[in-house]
Amino acid sequence: MRKRLYILLFAVILIAFTGCTGKNNTGSDEQNITQEVGEIKIEESHSNDYAYMFGIEEFKSEDQELSYDGNPVKVHCYIDNQGKDLSIGIYLFIDGQMHQYREEDTGIEGYSHVFNVVENTREVYEISFVPDKGKKGDKLTLRFLYVLNPETKPDKAVYNYGHDTNMNQILPIKLNMLTDSESQSDNTYQYVNSVEMSQEEYDARVYDSRGNYRNTLKNIDFVLKNEEGEEIKNYIESNQDKVKFIIEGCGGGNEEYNLTAFINGVNVNYKDFNAIFEIKDGKYITKKEFIIDLSQLDKEKYNLGEYNSLFILAVPKSEKITSLSCRIRVITLVTGN
């Protein structure tokens, strides 16, 4: 019998997904996560500081779809907090691209929304959106990502984030387009092709320093590096308002991932940071240098200070449930202000 797909309800004890590298590098205990087609099982961690469930009220089975008929699409996101006070950033992506939505209670519309939930409380938030792409007959892919305490700011370069900014997700939901979208997005994303790995690159990605398997290339793996090609594990400093780093991705199945950067929980505009990574099976790697010009960012909007958090979300374009979204390592961004 086919296993029931838990789209609606994920029991989250502390964290569900620590990122695609499978490493948190914060000194905290991590969970073992078993992912199967049609089901995600989450094992308990050693601590129970955060315990919450989340989902979309309207979805009771994997066969349900949303439809766009020319009116705003409405859904009800819930957060059932069974632990201490927390905040959750809920981010919506359509075919891998971040999409804005409206909070019906407040009338606030935008890309980054953060909801505060006190302990032992269940909150439901009605949201609405109008797709900015798609023609009649299309079936788009919606992905809702939930990030724990996304606005957490460090107070030093080497900072222990604990479980803050860890990402959880709802498996993809289909959006049936009954009519054309009235507003078509003009966002232009850089497409980055994969290339065949050198033997040195292959050895570095597959084996660790002791010669043990790091990644068999069956699972997607993103790595953040500095200009010298060294993996960034804790922090990166800006140079004359410019922040430079390299992202490399490999492993997993054939897929395209949209990359979106977040500073202190707020997404960086696609004009300042964007890419679509082609990921291919086998010994292929995709890599690109990114430059974020901090002088072009609104300091108040991003709450910029001397120390800031930076993380990147990589979201699949397709509807395959075996292709999971990834949070690429959270690091401290030092501006020197």
Salt bridges, closest charged atoms under 4 A:
GLU36 OE1 - LYS3 NZ 2.35
GLU57 OE2 - ARG122 NH1 3.04
GLU58 OE2 - HIS76 ND1 2.60
GLU62 OE1 - ARG2 NH2 3.06
GLU65 OE2 - LYS139 NZ 2.95
GLU103 OE2 - HIS113 ND1 2.73
GLU104 OE2 - ARG102 NE 3.42
GLU126 OE2 - HIS76 NE2 3.53
ASP132 OD1 - HIS99 NE2 3.56
GLU201 OE2 - LYS287 NZ 2.28
ASP221 OD2 - ARG205 NH2 3.21
ASP221 OD2 - ARG214 NE 3.88
GLU231 OE2 - LYS23 NZ 3.80
GLU231 OE1 - ARG214 NH1 3.57
GLU231 OE2 - ARG329 NH2 2.82
GLU248 OE1 - ARG205 NH1 3.19
GLU248 OE1 - LYS225 NZ 3.22
GLU256 OE1 - LYS317 NZ 3.38
ASP293 OD2 - LYS242 NZ 3.64
